[in-house]
């Protein structure tokens, strides 16, 4: 299964949006986080990708290793 993330946004009524995000590996949570974004829903949704990459970078040891690319050309032994 592929590693993916999902997020939800909630208007806090004070000019901020609560952004909750979780990284999943086949339905199993790898890491999750919550932050607040000043602005509207559009601003929070735009920030979701940045927040997701921050979590992935900060908790890299929790993610499965990326598969190595297949070599191109050469001779198979």
N, CA, C, O and CB atoms as a CASP TS submission, in Angstrom:
PFRMAT TS
TARGET T0000
AUTHOR 0000-0000-0000
METHOD Language model
MODEL 1
PARENT N/A
ATOM      1  N   UNK     1       0.827  -1.176   0.000  1.00  0.00           N
ATOM      2  CA  UNK     1       0.000   0.000   0.000  1.00  0.00           C
ATOM      3  C   UNK     1       0.877   1.247   0.000  1.00  0.00           C
ATOM      4  O   UNK     1       2.012   1.225   0.477  1.00  0.00           O
ATOM      5  CB  UNK     1      -0.944  -0.006   1.202  1.00  0.00           C
ATOM      6  N   UNK     2       0.354   2.293  -0.523  1.00  0.00           N
ATOM      7  CA  UNK     2       1.077   3.549  -0.596  1.00  0.00           C
ATOM      8  C   UNK     2       0.891   4.349   0.686  1.00  0.00           C
ATOM      9  O   UNK     2      -0.140   4.252   1.353  1.00  0.00           O
ATOM     10  CB  UNK     2       0.616   4.362  -1.803  1.00  0.00           C
ATOM     11  N   UNK     3       1.896   5.131   1.014  1.00  0.00           N
ATOM     12  CA  UNK     3       1.813   6.043   2.144  1.00  0.00           C
ATOM     13  C   UNK     3       1.076   7.289   1.667  1.00  0.00           C
ATOM     14  O   UNK     3       1.452   7.894   0.663  1.00  0.00           O
ATOM     15  CB  UNK     3       3.240   6.395   2.712  1.00  0.00           C
ATOM     16  N   UNK     4       0.031   7.669   2.388  1.00  0.00           N
ATOM     17  CA  UNK     4      -0.783   8.823   2.023  1.00  0.00           C
ATOM     18  C   UNK     4      -1.065   9.650   3.266  1.00  0.00           C
ATOM     19  O   UNK     4      -0.809   9.219   4.391  1.00  0.00           O
ATOM     20  CB  UNK     4      -2.105   8.382   1.347  1.00  0.00           C
ATOM     21  N   UNK     5      -1.598  10.846   3.043  1.00  0.00           N
ATOM     22  CA  UNK     5      -2.046  11.627   4.187  1.00  0.00           C
ATOM     23  C   UNK     5      -3.466  12.094   3.955  1.00  0.00           C
ATOM     24  O   UNK     5      -3.922  12.221   2.819  1.00  0.00           O
ATOM     25  CB  UNK     5      -1.115  12.826   4.438  1.00  0.00           C
ATOM     26  N   UNK     6      -4.161  12.349   5.061  1.00  0.00           N
ATOM     27  CA  UNK     6      -5.498  12.925   5.007  1.00  0.00           C
ATOM     28  C   UNK     6      -5.544  14.046   6.034  1.00  0.00           C
ATOM     29  O   UNK     6      -4.775  14.064   6.995  1.00  0.00           O
ATOM     30  CB  UNK     6      -6.612  11.845   5.278  1.00  0.00           C
ATOM     31  N   UNK     7      -6.461  14.979   5.811  1.00  0.00           N
ATOM     32  CA  UNK     7      -6.560  16.085   6.748  1.00  0.00           C
ATOM     33  C   UNK     7      -8.007  16.529   6.883  1.00  0.00           C
ATOM     34  O   UNK     7      -8.853  16.228   6.041  1.00  0.00           O
ATOM     35  CB  UNK     7      -5.678  17.255   6.300  1.00  0.00           C
ATOM     36  N   UNK     8      -8.270  17.253   7.962  1.00  0.00           N
ATOM     37  CA  UNK     8      -9.580  17.861   8.170  1.00  0.00           C
ATOM     38  C   UNK     8      -9.351  19.285   8.660  1.00  0.00           C
ATOM     39  O   UNK     8      -8.332  19.588   9.281  1.00  0.00           O
ATOM     40  CB  UNK     8     -10.449  17.035   9.191  1.00  0.00           C
ATOM     41  N   UNK     9     -10.309  20.144   8.374  1.00  0.00           N
ATOM     42  CA  UNK     9     -10.230  21.535   8.799  1.00  0.00           C
ATOM     43  C   UNK     9     -11.486  21.878   9.592  1.00  0.00           C
ATOM     44  O   UNK     9     -12.575  21.381   9.303  1.00  0.00           O
ATOM     45  CB  UNK     9     -10.065  22.487   7.578  1.00  0.00           C
ATOM     46  N   UNK    10     -11.318  22.734  10.594  1.00  0.00           N
ATOM     47  CA  UNK    10     -12.437  23.143  11.437  1.00  0.00           C
ATOM     48  C   UNK    10     -12.297  24.631  11.736  1.00  0.00           C
ATOM     49  O   UNK    10     -11.270  25.066  12.258  1.00  0.00           O
ATOM     50  CB  UNK    10     -12.490  22.307  12.757  1.00  0.00           C
ATOM     51  N   UNK    11     -13.321  25.409  11.408  1.00  0.00           N
ATOM     52  CA  UNK    11     -13.335  26.838  11.690  1.00  0.00           C
ATOM     53  C   UNK    11     -13.485  27.031  13.194  1.00  0.00           C
ATOM     54  O   UNK    11     -14.450  26.547  13.785  1.00  0.00           O
ATOM     55  CB  UNK    11     -14.483  27.559  10.913  1.00  0.00           C
ATOM     56  N   UNK    12     -12.546  27.728  13.816  1.00  0.00           N
ATOM     57  CA  UNK    12     -12.572  27.921  15.257  1.00  0.00           C
ATOM     58  C   UNK    12     -13.397  29.141  15.663  1.00  0.00           C
ATOM     59  O   UNK    12     -13.632  29.354  16.852  1.00  0.00           O
ATOM     60  CB  UNK    12     -11.162  28.058  15.782  1.00  0.00           C
ATOM     61  N   UNK    13     -13.845  29.954  14.686  1.00  0.00           N
ATOM     62  CA  UNK    13     -14.680  31.103  14.994  1.00  0.00           C
ATOM     63  C   UNK    13     -13.931  32.322  15.500  1.00  0.00           C
ATOM     64  O   UNK    13     -14.547  33.329  15.849  1.00  0.00           O
ATOM     65  CB  UNK    13     -15.678  30.716  15.991  1.00  0.00           C
ATOM     66  N   UNK    14     -12.615  32.241  15.541  1.00  0.00           N
ATOM     67  CA  UNK    14     -11.812  33.368  16.015  1.00  0.00           C
ATOM     68  C   UNK    14     -10.842  33.878  14.949  1.00  0.00           C
ATOM     69  O   UNK    14      -9.856  34.547  15.257  1.00  0.00           O
ATOM     70  CB  UNK    14     -11.040  32.966  17.258  1.00  0.00           C
ATOM     71  N   UNK    15     -11.138  33.553  13.699  1.00  0.00           N
ATOM     72  CA  UNK    15     -10.252  33.954  12.606  1.00  0.00           C
ATOM     73  C   UNK    15      -9.168  32.942  12.306  1.00  0.00           C
ATOM     74  O   UNK    15      -8.288  33.195  11.483  1.00  0.00           O
ATOM     75  CB  UNK    15      -9.621  35.264  12.924  1.00  0.00           C
ATOM     76  N   UNK    16      -9.226  31.782  12.976  1.00  0.00           N
ATOM     77  CA  UNK    16      -8.264  30.719  12.695  1.00  0.00           C
ATOM     78  C   UNK    16      -9.003  29.446  12.309  1.00  0.00           C
ATOM     79  O   UNK    16     -10.180  29.261  12.617  1.00  0.00           O
ATOM     80  CB  UNK    16      -7.350  30.465  13.917  1.00  0.00           C
ATOM     81  N   UNK    17      -8.277  28.587  11.631  1.00  0.00           N
ATOM     82  CA  UNK    17      -8.793  27.288  11.217  1.00  0.00           C
ATOM     83  C   UNK    17      -7.890  26.223  11.840  1.00  0.00           C
ATOM     84  O   UNK    17      -6.665  26.314  11.761  1.00  0.00           O
ATOM     85  CB  UNK    17      -8.845  27.157   9.640  1.00  0.00           C
ATOM     86  N   UNK    18      -8.497  25.225  12.451  1.00  0.00           N
ATOM     87  CA  UNK    18      -7.736  24.102  13.014  1.00  0.00           C
ATOM     88  C   UNK    18      -7.517  23.089  11.900  1.00  0.00           C
ATOM     89  O   UNK    18      -8.472  22.620  11.281  1.00  0.00           O
ATOM     90  CB  UNK    18      -8.484  23.445  14.242  1.00  0.00           C
ATOM     91  N   UNK    19      -6.261  22.755  11.647  1.00  0.00           N
ATOM     92  CA  UNK    19      -5.869  21.797  10.621  1.00  0.00           C
ATOM     93  C   UNK    19      -5.322  20.552  11.313  1.00  0.00           C
ATOM     94  O   UNK    19      -4.296  20.613  11.991  1.00  0.00           O
ATOM     95  CB  UNK    19      -4.812  22.412   9.641  1.00  0.00           C
ATOM     96  N   UNK    20      -6.007  19.429  11.142  1.00  0.00           N
ATOM     97  CA  UNK    20      -5.575  18.146  11.700  1.00  0.00           C
ATOM     98  C   UNK    20      -5.154  17.261  10.527  1.00  0.00           C
ATOM     99  O   UNK    20      -5.885  17.126   9.547  1.00  0.00           O
ATOM    100  CB  UNK    20      -6.722  17.465  12.558  1.00  0.00           C
ATOM    101  N   UNK    21      -3.983  16.668  10.637  1.00  0.00           N
ATOM    102  CA  UNK    21      -3.446  15.888   9.523  1.00  0.00           C
ATOM    103  C   UNK    21      -2.856  14.592  10.041  1.00  0.00           C
ATOM    104  O   UNK    21      -2.267  14.556  11.122  1.00  0.00           O
ATOM    105  CB  UNK    21      -2.383  16.691   8.749  1.00  0.00           C
ATOM    106  N   UNK    22      -3.015  13.530   9.270  1.00  0.00           N
ATOM    107  CA  UNK    22      -2.386  12.266   9.635  1.00  0.00           C
ATOM    108  C   UNK    22      -1.836  11.567   8.397  1.00  0.00           C
ATOM    109  O   UNK    22      -2.469  11.523   7.342  1.00  0.00           O
ATOM    110  CB  UNK    22      -3.387  11.356  10.362  1.00  0.00           C
ATOM    111  N   UNK    23      -0.638  11.024   8.566  1.00  0.00           N
ATOM    112  CA  UNK    23      -0.009  10.195   7.547  1.00  0.00           C
ATOM    113  C   UNK    23      -0.389   8.751   7.831  1.00  0.00           C
ATOM    114  O   UNK    23      -0.352   8.300   8.976  1.00  0.00           O
ATOM    115  CB  UNK    23       1.549  10.383   7.528  1.00  0.00           C
ATOM    116  N   UNK    24      -0.756   8.029   6.771  1.00  0.00           N
ATOM    117  CA  UNK    24      -1.195   6.640   6.899  1.00  0.00           C
ATOM    118  C   UNK    24      -0.397   5.735   5.967  1.00  0.00           C
ATOM    119  O   UNK    24      -0.025   6.129   4.861  1.00  0.00           O
ATOM    120  CB  UNK    24      -2.697   6.519   6.599  1.00  0.00           C
ATOM    121  N   UNK    25      -0.145   4.529   6.430  1.00  0.00           N
ATOM    122  CA  UNK    25       0.476   3.497   5.598  1.00  0.00           C
ATOM    123  C   UNK    25      -0.480   2.317   5.590  1.00  0.00           C
ATOM    124  O   UNK    25      -0.474   1.492   6.503  1.00  0.00           O
ATOM    125  CB  UNK    25       1.914   3.083   6.132  1.00  0.00           C
ATOM    126  N   UNK    26      -1.300   2.243   4.551  1.00  0.00           N
ATOM    127  CA  UNK    26      -2.276   1.165   4.445  1.00  0.00           C
ATOM    128  C   UNK    26      -3.297   1.183   5.564  1.00  0.00           C
ATOM    129  O   UNK    26      -3.721   0.123   6.025  1.00  0.00           O
ATOM    130  CB  UNK    26      -1.575  -0.158   4.431  1.00  0.00           C
ATOM    131  N   UNK    27      -3.696   2.342   6.003  1.00  0.00           N
ATOM    132  CA  UNK    27      -4.690   2.459   7.058  1.00  0.00           C
ATOM    133  C   UNK    27      -4.109   2.542   8.456  1.00  0.00           C
ATOM    134  O   UNK    27      -4.838   2.823   9.407  1.00  0.00           O
ATOM    135  CB  UNK    27      -5.614   1.313   6.989  1.00  0.00           C
ATOM    136  N   UNK    28      -2.816   2.305   8.605  1.00  0.00           N
ATOM    137  CA  UNK    28      -2.154   2.395   9.897  1.00  0.00           C
ATOM    138  C   UNK    28      -1.510   3.770  10.024  1.00  0.00           C
ATOM    139  O   UNK    28      -0.763   4.196   9.143  1.00  0.00           O
ATOM    140  CB  UNK    28      -1.098   1.267  10.066  1.00  0.00           C
ATOM    141  N   UNK    29      -1.799   4.461  11.120  1.00  0.00           N
ATOM    142  CA  UNK    29      -1.246   5.799  11.311  1.00  0.00           C
ATOM    143  C   UNK    29       0.254   5.750  11.546  1.00  0.00           C
ATOM    144  O   UNK    29       0.744   4.967  12.359  1.00  0.00           O
ATOM    145  CB  UNK    29      -1.932   6.494  12.478  1.00  0.00           C
ATOM    146  N   UNK    30       0.974   6.598  10.823  1.00  0.00           N
ATOM    147  CA  UNK    30       2.421   6.732  11.008  1.00  0.00           C
ATOM    148  C   UNK    30       2.696   7.898  11.957  1.00  0.00           C
ATOM    149  O   UNK    30       3.438   7.762  12.930  1.00  0.00           O
ATOM    150  CB  UNK    30       3.145   6.948   9.639  1.00  0.00           C
ATOM    151  N   UNK    31       2.095   9.032  11.661  1.00  0.00           N
ATOM    152  CA  UNK    31       2.260  10.234  12.481  1.00  0.00           C
ATOM    153  C   UNK    31       1.076  11.156  12.219  1.00  0.00           C
ATOM    154  O   UNK    31       0.492  11.133  11.135  1.00  0.00           O
ATOM    155  CB  UNK    31       3.619  10.960  12.169  1.00  0.00           C
ATOM    156  N   UNK    32       0.722  11.965  13.213  1.00  0.00           N
ATOM    157  CA  UNK    32      -0.351  12.938  13.036  1.00  0.00           C
ATOM    158  C   UNK    32       0.046  14.236  13.724  1.00  0.00           C
ATOM    159  O   UNK    32       0.931  14.260  14.579  1.00  0.00           O
ATOM    160  CB  UNK    32      -1.699  12.400  13.600  1.00  0.00           C
ATOM    161  N   UNK    33      -0.623  15.310  13.335  1.00  0.00           N
ATOM    162  CA  UNK    33      -0.337  16.602  13.934  1.00  0.00           C
ATOM    163  C   UNK    33      -1.509  17.541  13.792  1.00  0.00           C
ATOM    164  O   UNK    33      -2.389  17.340  12.955  1.00  0.00           O
ATOM    165  CB  UNK    33       0.893  17.214  13.312  1.00  0.00           C
ATOM    166  N   UNK    34      -1.513  18.571  14.621  1.00  0.00           N
ATOM    167  CA  UNK    34      -2.557  19.589  14.613  1.00  0.00           C
ATOM    168  C   UNK    34      -1.879  20.951  14.655  1.00  0.00           C
ATOM    169  O   UNK    34      -0.903  21.142  15.380  1.00  0.00           O
ATOM    170  CB  UNK    34      -3.548  19.409  15.816  1.00  0.00           C
ATOM    171  N   UNK    35      -2.398  21.895  13.878  1.00  0.00           N
ATOM    172  CA  UNK    35      -1.905  23.274  13.899  1.00  0.00           C
ATOM    173  C   UNK    35      -3.076  24.205  13.643  1.00  0.00           C
ATOM    174  O   UNK    35      -4.163  23.759  13.276  1.00  0.00           O
ATOM    175  CB  UNK    35      -0.774  23.494  12.842  1.00  0.00           C
ATOM    176  N   UNK    36      -2.860  25.469  13.831  1.00  0.00           N
ATOM    177  CA  UNK    36      -3.880  26.478  13.554  1.00  0.00           C
ATOM    178  C   UNK    36      -3.352  27.409  12.481  1.00  0.00           C
ATOM    179  O   UNK    36      -2.192  27.821  12.510  1.00  0.00           O
ATOM    180  CB  UNK    36      -4.264  27.270  14.841  1.00  0.00           C
ATOM    181  N   UNK    37      -4.219  27.736  11.534  1.00  0.00           N
ATOM    182  CA  UNK    37      -3.864  28.601  10.410  1.00  0.00           C
ATOM    183  C   UNK    37      -4.737  29.847  10.493  1.00  0.00           C
ATOM    184  O   UNK    37      -5.958  29.751  10.619  1.00  0.00           O
ATOM    185  CB  UNK    37      -4.048  27.864   9.027  1.00  0.00           C
ATOM    186  N   UNK    38      -4.106  31.013  10.423  1.00  0.00           N
ATOM    187  CA  UNK    38      -4.875  32.255  10.426  1.00  0.00           C
ATOM    188  C   UNK    38      -5.450  32.468   9.039  1.00  0.00           C
ATOM    189  O   UNK    38      -4.740  32.344   8.041  1.00  0.00           O
ATOM    190  CB  UNK    38      -3.996  33.469  10.856  1.00  0.00           C
ATOM    191  N   UNK    39      -6.733  32.788   8.973  1.00  0.00           N
ATOM    192  CA  UNK    39      -7.383  33.016   7.680  1.00  0.00           C
ATOM    193  C   UNK    39      -8.623  32.159   7.526  1.00  0.00           C
ATOM    194  O   UNK    39      -9.290  31.814   8.501  1.00  0.00           O
ATOM    195  CB  UNK    39      -6.417  32.733   6.540  1.00  0.00           C
ATOM    196  N   UNK    40      -8.918  31.822   6.271  1.00  0.00           N
ATOM    197  CA  UNK    40     -10.135  31.061   5.979  1.00  0.00           C
ATOM    198  C   UNK    40      -9.812  29.619   5.597  1.00  0.00           C
ATOM    199  O   UNK    40      -8.659  29.189   5.647  1.00  0.00           O
ATOM    200  CB  UNK    40     -10.923  31.734   4.853  1.00  0.00           C
ATOM    201  N   UNK    41     -10.847  28.887   5.218  1.00  0.00           N
ATOM    202  CA  UNK    41     -10.690  27.470   4.858  1.00  0.00           C
ATOM    203  C   UNK    41      -9.729  27.293   3.685  1.00  0.00           C
ATOM    204  O   UNK    41      -8.947  26.343   3.657  1.00  0.00           O
ATOM    205  CB  UNK    41     -12.052  26.855   4.510  1.00  0.00           C
ATOM    206  N   UNK    42      -9.790  28.204   2.723  1.00  0.00           N
ATOM    207  CA  UNK    42      -8.903  28.111   1.557  1.00  0.00           C
ATOM    208  C   UNK    42      -7.443  28.192   1.980  1.00  0.00           C
ATOM    209  O   UNK    42      -6.610  27.438   1.477  1.00  0.00           O
ATOM    210  CB  UNK    42      -9.222  29.226   0.544  1.00  0.00           C
ATOM    211  N   UNK    43      -7.126  29.095   2.897  1.00  0.00           N
ATOM    212  CA  UNK    43      -5.750  29.229   3.393  1.00  0.00           C
ATOM    213  C   UNK    43      -5.310  27.968   4.122  1.00  0.00           C
ATOM    214  O   UNK    43      -4.173  27.523   3.962  1.00  0.00           O
ATOM    215  CB  UNK    43      -5.626  30.444   4.326  1.00  0.00           C
ATOM    216  N   UNK    44      -6.195  27.392   4.915  1.00  0.00           N
ATOM    217  CA  UNK    44      -5.856  26.174   5.660  1.00  0.00           C
ATOM    218  C   UNK    44      -5.624  24.996   4.720  1.00  0.00           C
ATOM    219  O   UNK    44      -4.684  24.223   4.904  1.00  0.00           O
ATOM    220  CB  UNK    44      -6.968  25.832   6.660  1.00  0.00           C
ATOM    221  N   UNK    45      -6.488  24.861   3.708  1.00  0.00           N
ATOM    222  CA  UNK    45      -6.328  23.759   2.754  1.00  0.00           C
ATOM    223  C   UNK    45      -5.047  23.918   1.944  1.00  0.00           C
ATOM    224  O   UNK    45      -4.388  22.929   1.625  1.00  0.00           O
ATOM    225  CB  UNK    45      -7.539  23.684   1.812  1.00  0.00           C
ATOM    226  N   UNK    46      -4.691  25.156   1.611  1.00  0.00           N
ATOM    227  CA  UNK    46      -3.444  25.399   0.880  1.00  0.00           C
ATOM    228  C   UNK    46      -2.232  25.057   1.747  1.00  0.00           C
ATOM    229  O   UNK    46      -1.213  24.601   1.229  1.00  0.00           O
ATOM    230  CB  UNK    46      -3.368  26.869   0.416  1.00  0.00           C
ATOM    231  N   UNK    47      -2.333  25.271   3.047  1.00  0.00           N
ATOM    232  CA  UNK    47      -1.221  25.001   3.963  1.00  0.00           C
ATOM    233  C   UNK    47      -1.073  23.512   4.279  1.00  0.00           C
ATOM    234  O   UNK    47      -0.018  23.087   4.751  1.00  0.00           O
ATOM    235  CB  UNK    47      -1.414  25.778   5.253  1.00  0.00           C
ATOM    236  N   UNK    48      -2.104  22.725   4.030  1.00  0.00           N
ATOM    237  CA  UNK    48      -2.083  21.305   4.377  1.00  0.00           C
ATOM    238  C   UNK    48      -0.876  20.583   3.777  1.00  0.00           C
ATOM    239  O   UNK    48      -0.248  19.771   4.457  1.00  0.00           O
ATOM    240  CB  UNK    48      -3.366  20.636   3.910  1.00  0.00           C
ATOM    241  N   UNK    49      -0.547  20.862   2.529  1.00  0.00           N
ATOM    242  CA  UNK    49       0.590  20.187   1.882  1.00  0.00           C
ATOM    243  C   UNK    49       1.911  20.544   2.560  1.00  0.00           C
ATOM    244  O   UNK    49       2.763  19.679   2.761  1.00  0.00           O
ATOM    245  CB  UNK    49       0.654  20.556   0.392  1.00  0.00           C
ATOM    246  N   UNK    50       2.077  21.809   2.908  1.00  0.00           N
ATOM    247  CA  UNK    50       3.299  22.257   3.592  1.00  0.00           C
ATOM    248  C   UNK    50       3.416  21.570   4.952  1.00  0.00           C
ATOM    249  O   UNK    50       4.484  21.082   5.321  1.00  0.00           O
ATOM    250  CB  UNK    50       3.299  23.806   3.765  1.00  0.00           C
ATOM    251  N   UNK    51       2.314  21.537   5.685  1.00  0.00           N
ATOM    252  CA  UNK    51       2.299  20.900   7.003  1.00  0.00           C
ATOM    253  C   UNK    51       2.586  19.403   6.885  1.00  0.00           C
ATOM    254  O   UNK    51       3.313  18.843   7.706  1.00  0.00           O
ATOM    255  CB  UNK    51       0.943  21.128   7.696  1.00  0.00           C
ATOM    256  N   UNK    52       2.019  18.758   5.871  1.00  0.00           N
ATOM    257  CA  UNK    52       2.252  17.330   5.646  1.00  0.00           C
ATOM    258  C   UNK    52       3.729  17.053   5.399  1.00  0.00           C
ATOM    259  O   UNK    52       4.285  16.108   5.960  1.00  0.00           O
ATOM    260  CB  UNK    52       1.417  16.828   4.460  1.00  0.00           C
ATOM    261  N   UNK    53       4.361  17.858   4.576  1.00  0.00           N
ATOM    262  CA  UNK    53       5.786  17.656   4.286  1.00  0.00           C
ATOM    263  C   UNK    53       6.649  17.938   5.514  1.00  0.00           C
ATOM    264  O   UNK    53       7.658  17.264   5.724  1.00  0.00           O
ATOM    265  CB  UNK    53       6.225  18.554   3.123  1.00  0.00           C
ATOM    266  N   UNK    54       6.267  18.925   6.326  1.00  0.00           N
ATOM    267  CA  UNK    54       6.983  19.186   7.575  1.00  0.00           C
ATOM    268  C   UNK    54       6.932  17.975   8.494  1.00  0.00           C
ATOM    269  O   UNK    54       7.953  17.569   9.049  1.00  0.00           O
ATOM    270  CB  UNK    54       6.398  20.409   8.285  1.00  0.00           C
ATOM    271  N   UNK    55       5.748  17.400   8.655  1.00  0.00           N
ATOM    272  CA  UNK    55       5.620  16.213   9.496  1.00  0.00           C
ATOM    273  C   UNK    55       6.461  15.058   8.954  1.00  0.00           C
ATOM    274  O   UNK    55       7.130  14.354   9.711  1.00  0.00           O
ATOM    275  CB  UNK    55       4.150  15.792   9.600  1.00  0.00           C
ATOM    276  N   UNK    56       6.418  14.875   7.647  1.00  0.00           N
ATOM    277  CA  UNK    56       7.186  13.780   7.044  1.00  0.00           C
ATOM    278  C   UNK    56       8.690  13.978   7.255  1.00  0.00           C
ATOM    279  O   UNK    56       9.411  13.026   7.552  1.00  0.00           O
ATOM    280  CB  UNK    56       6.873  13.673   5.538  1.00  0.00           C
ATOM    281  N   UNK    57       9.150  15.204   7.103  1.00  0.00           N
ATOM    282  CA  UNK    57      10.572  15.504   7.282  1.00  0.00           C
ATOM    283  C   UNK    57      10.978  15.356   8.755  1.00  0.00           C
ATOM    284  O   UNK    57      12.025  14.787   9.062  1.00  0.00           O
ATOM    285  CB  UNK    57      10.887  16.931   6.781  1.00  0.00           C
ATOM    286  N   UNK    58      10.142  15.871   9.657  1.00  0.00           N
ATOM    287  CA  UNK    58      10.485  15.843  11.083  1.00  0.00           C
ATOM    288  C   UNK    58      10.406  14.453  11.700  1.00  0.00           C
ATOM    289  O   UNK    58      11.058  14.188  12.710  1.00  0.00           O
ATOM    290  CB  UNK    58       9.578  16.767  11.838  1.00  0.00           C
ATOM    291  N   UNK    59       9.619  13.567  11.108  1.00  0.00           N
ATOM    292  CA  UNK    59       9.467  12.210  11.635  1.00  0.00           C
ATOM    293  C   UNK    59       9.852  11.165  10.580  1.00  0.00           C
ATOM    294  O   UNK    59       9.212  10.119  10.476  1.00  0.00           O
ATOM    295  CB  UNK    59       8.018  11.979  12.108  1.00  0.00           C
ATOM    296  N   UNK    60      10.882  11.448   9.814  1.00  0.00           N
ATOM    297  CA  UNK    60      11.304  10.593   8.702  1.00  0.00           C
ATOM    298  C   UNK    60      11.578   9.158   9.139  1.00  0.00           C
ATOM    299  O   UNK    60      11.356   8.225   8.366  1.00  0.00           O
ATOM    300  CB  UNK    60      12.544  11.169   8.053  1.00  0.00           C
ATOM    301  N   UNK    61      12.052   8.972  10.357  1.00  0.00           N
ATOM    302  CA  UNK    61      12.390   7.622  10.828  1.00  0.00           C
ATOM    303  C   UNK    61      11.168   6.724  10.972  1.00  0.00           C
ATOM    304  O   UNK    61      11.314   5.504  11.040  1.00  0.00           O
ATOM    305  CB  UNK    61      13.110   7.704  12.156  1.00  0.00           C
ATOM    306  N   UNK    62       9.969   7.295  11.020  1.00  0.00           N
ATOM    307  CA  UNK    62       8.742   6.503  11.157  1.00  0.00           C
ATOM    308  C   UNK    62       8.189   6.015   9.822  1.00  0.00           C
ATOM    309  O   UNK    62       7.300   5.164   9.786  1.00  0.00           O
ATOM    310  CB  UNK    62       7.688   7.317  11.864  1.00  0.00           C
ATOM    311  N   UNK    63       8.716   6.553   8.727  1.00  0.00           N
ATOM    312  CA  UNK    63       8.197   6.215   7.407  1.00  0.00           C
ATOM    313  C   UNK    63       8.977   5.050   6.813  1.00  0.00           C
ATOM    314  O   UNK    63      10.182   4.926   7.035  1.00  0.00           O
ATOM    315  CB  UNK    63       8.260   7.434   6.471  1.00  0.00           C
ATOM    316  N   UNK    64       8.283   4.186   6.049  1.00  0.00           N
ATOM    317  CA  UNK    64       8.997   3.091   5.399  1.00  0.00           C
ATOM    318  C   UNK    64       9.972   3.649   4.371  1.00  0.00           C
ATOM    319  O   UNK    64       9.724   4.709   3.796  1.00  0.00           O
ATOM    320  CB  UNK    64       8.009   2.107   4.733  1.00  0.00           C
ATOM    321  N   UNK    65      11.076   2.946   4.134  1.00  0.00           N
ATOM    322  CA  UNK    65      12.042   3.441   3.146  1.00  0.00           C
ATOM    323  C   UNK    65      11.438   3.453   1.745  1.00  0.00           C
ATOM    324  O   UNK    65      10.613   2.608   1.396  1.00  0.00           O
ATOM    325  CB  UNK    65      13.315   2.579   3.162  1.00  0.00           C
ATOM    326  N   UNK    66      11.867   4.421   0.961  1.00  0.00           N
ATOM    327  CA  UNK    66      11.420   4.515  -0.430  1.00  0.00           C
ATOM    328  C   UNK    66      12.044   3.364  -1.218  1.00  0.00           C
ATOM    329  O   UNK    66      13.217   3.054  -1.011  1.00  0.00           O
ATOM    330  CB  UNK    66      11.806   5.901  -1.061  1.00  0.00           C
ATOM    331  N   UNK    67      11.287   2.721  -2.120  1.00  0.00           N
ATOM    332  CA  UNK    67      11.889   1.656  -2.931  1.00  0.00           C
ATOM    333  C   UNK    67      12.944   2.224  -3.871  1.00  0.00           C
ATOM    334  O   UNK    67      12.808   3.336  -4.381  1.00  0.00           O
ATOM    335  CB  UNK    67      10.809   0.913  -3.737  1.00  0.00           C
ATOM    336  N   UNK    68      13.987   1.450  -4.088  1.00  0.00           N
ATOM    337  CA  UNK    68      15.049   1.889  -4.990  1.00  0.00           C
ATOM    338  C   UNK    68      14.534   1.822  -6.432  1.00  0.00           C
ATOM    339  O   UNK    68      13.793   0.904  -6.783  1.00  0.00           O
ATOM    340  CB  UNK    68      16.336   1.011  -4.812  1.00  0.00           C
ATOM    341  N   UNK    69      14.918   2.774  -7.252  1.00  0.00           N
ATOM    342  CA  UNK    69      14.469   2.740  -8.645  1.00  0.00           C
ATOM    343  C   UNK    69      15.157   1.594  -9.403  1.00  0.00           C
ATOM    344  O   UNK    69      16.281   1.208  -9.085  1.00  0.00           O
ATOM    345  CB  UNK    69      14.756   4.096  -9.340  1.00  0.00           C
ATOM    346  N   UNK    70      14.466   1.074 -10.391  1.00  0.00           N
ATOM    347  CA  UNK    70      15.067   0.031 -11.227  1.00  0.00           C
ATOM    348  C   UNK    70      16.153   0.646 -12.088  1.00  0.00           C
ATOM    349  O   UNK    70      15.961   1.720 -12.658  1.00  0.00           O
ATOM    350  CB  UNK    70      13.998  -0.666 -12.113  1.00  0.00           C
ATOM    351  N   UNK    71      17.290  -0.021 -12.187  1.00  0.00           N
ATOM    352  CA  UNK    71      18.355   0.521 -13.031  1.00  0.00           C
ATOM    353  C   UNK    71      17.951   0.458 -14.514  1.00  0.00           C
ATOM    354  O   UNK    71      17.237  -0.445 -14.950  1.00  0.00           O
ATOM    355  CB  UNK    71      19.677  -0.257 -12.798  1.00  0.00           C
ATOM    356  N   UNK    72      18.422   1.423 -15.246  1.00  0.00           N
ATOM    357  CA  UNK    72      18.141   1.446 -16.672  1.00  0.00           C
ATOM    358  C   UNK    72      19.378   1.016 -17.444  1.00  0.00           C
ATOM    359  O   UNK    72      20.491   1.440 -17.135  1.00  0.00           O
ATOM    360  CB  UNK    72      17.680   2.846 -17.119  1.00  0.00           C
ATOM    361  N   UNK    73      19.180   0.177 -18.443  1.00  0.00           N
ATOM    362  CA  UNK    73      20.302  -0.289 -19.246  1.00  0.00           C
ATOM    363  C   UNK    73      21.129  -1.284 -18.465  1.00  0.00           C
ATOM    364  O   UNK    73      20.670  -1.826 -17.460  1.00  0.00           O
ATOM    365  CB  UNK    73      21.170   0.882 -19.699  1.00  0.00           C
ATOM    366  N   UNK    74      22.331  -1.525 -18.914  1.00  0.00           N
ATOM    367  CA  UNK    74      23.210  -2.456 -18.221  1.00  0.00           C
ATOM    368  C   UNK    74      22.920  -3.896 -18.581  1.00  0.00           C
ATOM    369  O   UNK    74      22.078  -4.183 -19.432  1.00  0.00           O
ATOM    370  CB  UNK    74      23.089  -2.273 -16.738  1.00  0.00           C
ATOM    371  N   UNK    75      23.617  -4.787 -17.932  1.00  0.00           N
ATOM    372  CA  UNK    75      23.498  -6.213 -18.192  1.00  0.00           C
ATOM    373  C   UNK    75      23.011  -6.902 -16.920  1.00  0.00           C
ATOM    374  O   UNK    75      23.561  -6.677 -15.843  1.00  0.00           O
ATOM    375  CB  UNK    75      24.856  -6.813 -18.670  1.00  0.00           C
ATOM    376  N   UNK    76      22.005  -7.721 -17.037  1.00  0.00           N
ATOM    377  CA  UNK    76      21.494  -8.476 -15.911  1.00  0.00           C
ATOM    378  C   UNK    76      22.317  -9.750 -15.772  1.00  0.00           C
ATOM    379  O   UNK    76      22.462 -10.490 -16.745  1.00  0.00           O
ATOM    380  CB  UNK    76      19.985  -8.798 -16.087  1.00  0.00           C
ATOM    381  N   UNK    77      22.849 -10.021 -14.608  1.00  0.00           N
ATOM    382  CA  UNK    77      23.663 -11.216 -14.382  1.00  0.00           C
ATOM    383  C   UNK    77      22.886 -12.284 -13.690  1.00  0.00           C
ATOM    384  O   UNK    77      23.419 -13.360 -13.421  1.00  0.00           O
ATOM    385  CB  UNK    77      24.887 -10.887 -13.579  1.00  0.00           C
TER
END
